[in-house]
Amino acid sequence: MLISKLFAIGRRIVPSVFKFKLPTLYFDIINLMNYGTTDMFSSVQLETITTCNRKCWYCPNSKYKKPYAIMPTSMYEKVIDQLQSINYKGIFSPHFYGEPLLDKRLPDLISYAREKLPKSLIRVYTNGDFFTEELFMKLINKGVDEFFITDHDASLTKDGKLVEKETFISKFRNGLEKKFQDKIILYKLDNKTLNNRAGLVEVKAKKKERCDIRAVIIDHKGNVLLCCQDYFTKHSFGNINDIHVKEIWDSKNFKSVRQKLRRGIFEFDICKKCLQN
């Protein structure tokens, strides 16, 4: 897509002080072209499963255990159908704080999303611990565009040091054909990307002055949450079983909250704590 290429060039040539504005401008243009408005979500994350096999120190899972639960398949399909009805073209991810590869339904869930959302980018966030080449290829064939994998074993330690070494997931990626290697994005944590998950974990991070919510986060019960930092799912603006996801997004209350967050007005306690030391 031409506009994507132009923005990729822009990220290389614009002064670093302005780079943080490029993603906002990019999604504003894309949303205006696709939906006729800049106030549209560009990412959808569904909590298909609540549990994770890891207890990483920078994640609330290390301190607070969530009861095992999965999103009913019928509810999952209902969300996808709602997205199809608005011709959704953004990023779709079966992800919240659980590990999606623990959900044995994942290949079928991906297949349904790909059929209904042919123009969406399907991204799977995973720790990669359960990857086999067979599962990887199956998910690719079902419609996954890319895997976003945090390389935990080569990531930041609590004292701020980055451990650089060849890990299981880097070996796995390097063993694939080149065309499949490009499907895996390895992500290494640093002080610029970590956050305190609304005060639930202690990390070294900068205070966030503004927040531009562009993602729809739906928990396993169908609640549309404030944002991805709402680990305990306390702030819901509606449930997709009762209201269409786009109606929830466009609701007066949710719209007002987003507008205030963009201006740096934090009303909720989790917002006040987000990314503060």
C-alpha positions in Angstrom: 0.0 0.0 0.0 1.5 3.4 -1.1 0.6 5.2 2.1 2.3 2.6 4.2 5.5 2.9 2.2 5.4 6.7 2.5 5.1 6.6 6.2 7.9 4.0 6.4 10.1 6.4 4.6 8.9 9.2 6.8 10.0 7.3 10.0 13.5 7.2 8.6 13.9 10.8 7.6 11.8 13.0 10.0 13.5 14.3 13.2 13.1 12.0 16.1 11.2 14.6 18.1 8.3 14.3 15.6 8.4 10.5 15.1 5.9 9.8 17.9 3.3 11.7 15.9 3.6 9.6 12.8 1.5 6.6 13.9 -1.3 8.9 15.0 -1.2 10.7 11.6 -1.0 7.4 9.8 -4.1 5.9 11.5 -6.0 9.2 11.1 -5.5 9.1 7.4 -6.3 5.3 7.1 -9.5 5.7 9.2 -10.6 8.7 7.3 -10.2 6.8 4.0 -11.9 3.6 5.3 -14.6 4.9 7.6 -15.0 8.6 7.0 -13.8 9.6 10.5 -10.5 9.8 12.4 -12.1 8.6 15.6 -12.1 4.9 14.8 -10.3 2.0 16.4 -7.4 0.5 14.4 -6.9 -2.6 16.6 -9.2 -5.2 18.2 -8.0 -7.6 20.9 -10.1 -10.5 22.2 -9.4 -12.4 25.4 -10.0 -15.9 24.1 -8.2 -17.4 27.2 -7.4 -15.9 30.5 -4.3 -17.8 31.7 -0.6 -17.8 30.8 2.1 -20.3 31.5 4.6 -17.6 32.4 4.9 -15.3 35.4 7.1 -12.5 34.0 8.2 -9.9 36.5 7.0 -7.0 34.4 3.5 -8.5 33.9 0.6 -8.6 36.5 0.4 -12.3 35.9 3.5 -12.6 38.2 1.5 -11.3 41.1 -2.2 -11.9 40.4 -3.6 -15.2 39.2 -6.6 -15.1 37.0 -9.1 -18.0 37.1 -9.1 -20.1 34.0 -11.8 -19.2 31.5 -12.2 -19.0 27.8 -14.4 -16.9 25.6 -17.3 -19.0 24.2 -16.8 -19.7 20.6 -20.3 -18.3 19.8 -19.3 -15.0 21.5 -16.0 -14.9 19.6 -17.9 -15.4 16.3 -20.4 -12.7 17.3 -17.6 -10.2 17.6 -16.1 -11.2 14.3 -19.5 -10.9 12.6 -19.9 -7.4 14.1 -16.5 -6.4 12.7 -17.4 -7.8 9.3 -20.6 -5.7 9.3 -18.6 -2.5 9.4 -16.0 -3.8 6.9 -13.2 -3.7 9.5 -9.7 -3.6 8.0 -7.5 -3.0 11.0 -5.4 -5.3 13.2 -7.1 -8.2 14.9 -5.5 -10.2 17.7 -6.8 -13.0 20.0 -4.9 -11.6 23.0 -5.1 -9.9 26.3 -3.0 -11.2 29.2 -3.4 -14.9 28.5 -1.2 -17.0 26.2 -3.3 -17.7 23.0 -1.3 -20.8 22.1 -2.8 -22.5 25.2 -6.2 -22.3 23.5 -6.6 -25.5 21.4 -9.3 -23.8 19.4 -6.9 -21.2 18.1 -6.5 -22.5 14.5 -10.2 -22.7 14.0 -10.7 -19.2 15.6 -8.1 -17.8 13.3 -9.8 -19.5 10.3 -13.1 -17.9 11.1 -11.6 -14.4 11.5 -9.7 -14.7 8.2 -12.9 -15.8 6.3 -14.9 -12.9 7.7 -12.2 -10.2 7.8 -10.2 -10.7 4.6 -8.6 -7.3 4.7 -7.6 -7.3 8.4 -4.0 -8.0 9.6 -4.2 -11.0 11.9 -1.5 -10.8 14.5 -0.9 -13.3 17.3 0.9 -12.1 20.4 2.6 -15.0 22.1 5.6 -16.0 24.3 6.3 -18.7 21.7 6.9 -21.4 24.4 4.5 -23.8 22.7 5.6 -23.3 19.1 6.3 -26.2 16.9 6.9 -25.9 13.2 3.7 -27.9 12.6 1.6 -25.5 14.7 3.3 -22.5 13.2 2.6 -23.6 9.6 -1.0 -24.6 10.6 -1.7 -21.1 11.9 -0.1 -19.5 8.9 -2.2 -21.6 6.6 -5.3 -20.6 8.7 -4.6 -17.0 8.1 -2.2 -15.5 10.6 -0.2 -12.6 9.0 2.4 -12.2 11.7 3.5 -13.4 15.2 4.6 -10.8 17.7 6.8 -12.6 20.2 8.4 -11.2 23.2 11.8 -12.8 23.5 11.6 -13.0 27.3 14.9 -14.9 27.7 16.8 -12.1 26.0 14.9 -9.3 27.6 15.4 -6.7 30.3 16.2 -7.8 33.8 14.9 -5.9 36.9 18.3 -4.1 37.2 17.8 -2.6 33.7 20.3 -4.9 31.9 19.5 -6.5 28.6 20.5 -10.1 28.3 21.7 -10.9 24.8 21.8 -14.5 23.9 20.4 -17.0 21.4 17.1 -18.2 22.8 14.6 -20.9 22.0 12.4 -18.6 19.9 15.3 -17.0 18.1 16.6 -20.5 17.2 13.2 -21.5 16.1 12.9 -18.4 13.9 16.4 -18.8 12.4 15.5 -22.4 11.5 12.6 -21.4 9.2 12.7 -20.5 5.6 13.4 -16.8 4.9 9.8 -16.2 3.8 8.5 -17.6 7.0 11.1 -15.8 9.2 9.5 -12.5 8.2 6.2 -13.7 9.8 7.9 -13.5 13.2 8.6 -10.2 14.9 10.9 -10.7 17.9 10.4 -8.1 20.5 12.9 -7.2 23.2 11.8 -5.2 26.2 13.5 -2.0 27.3 12.8 1.0 29.5 11.1 2.8 26.6 8.5 0.1 26.1 7.8 -1.2 29.6 5.0 0.2 31.6 3.8 -0.3 35.1 0.4 -1.8 34.0 -1.5 1.0 35.9 0.6 0.5 39.0 0.4 -3.3 39.3 4.1 -3.9 38.6 7.3 -2.0 39.3 9.3 -1.0 36.3 11.5 1.9 35.2 9.4 3.9 32.8 8.5 7.5 31.9 5.3 9.1 32.9 2.8 9.2 30.1 1.4 12.7 29.6 -1.4 11.7 27.1 -3.1 8.6 25.9 -4.6 8.1 22.4 -6.8 5.0 22.7 -7.2 3.3 19.3 -7.8 -0.2 20.4 -10.9 -2.1 21.3 -10.2 -4.6 24.1 -12.8 -7.2 24.8 -12.6 -9.6 27.7 -13.7 -13.2 27.7 -17.2 -12.1 29.0 -17.7 -9.7 26.1 -17.0 -6.5 28.0 -15.4 -3.7 26.0 -12.7 -2.3 28.3 -11.1 1.1 28.7 -7.7 -0.1 27.5 -5.1 -2.9 27.7 -3.9 -1.8 31.1 -7.3 -2.8 32.7 -6.0 -6.1 34.0 -8.9 -6.6 36.4 -11.5 -5.5 33.8 -13.0 -2.9 36.0 -13.9 -0.3 33.4 -16.4 -1.6 30.9 -18.3 0.7 28.4 -20.7 -2.0 27.2 -21.0 -5.7 26.3 -21.0 -7.0 22.8 -23.8 -9.4 23.7 -26.1 -6.4 24.2 -24.7 -3.7 21.9 -22.8 -3.7 18.7 -19.1 -3.0 19.2 -19.2 0.1 17.0 -22.1 1.5 19.0 -20.1 1.0 22.2 -17.1 2.8 20.7 -19.3 5.7 19.5 -21.2 6.0 22.8 -21.2 9.4 24.4 -19.4 8.2 27.6 -16.6 6.3 25.8 -16.0 9.1 23.3 -15.8 11.7 26.1 -13.2 9.6 28.0 -11.0 9.2 24.9 -11.2 12.9 24.2 -10.1 13.8 27.7 -7.2 11.2 27.6 -5.9 12.8 24.5 -5.8 16.1 26.3 -4.0 14.6 29.3 -7.1 14.6 31.6 -6.9 11.3 33.6 -10.1 10.7 35.5 -9.7 7.0 36.3 -7.3 5.7 38.9 -5.6 3.3 36.5 -5.0 6.2 34.1 -3.4 8.3 36.9 -1.0 5.5 37.7 -0.2 4.4 34.2 3.5 4.6 33.3 4.3 6.7 36.4 7.4 5.8 38.5 
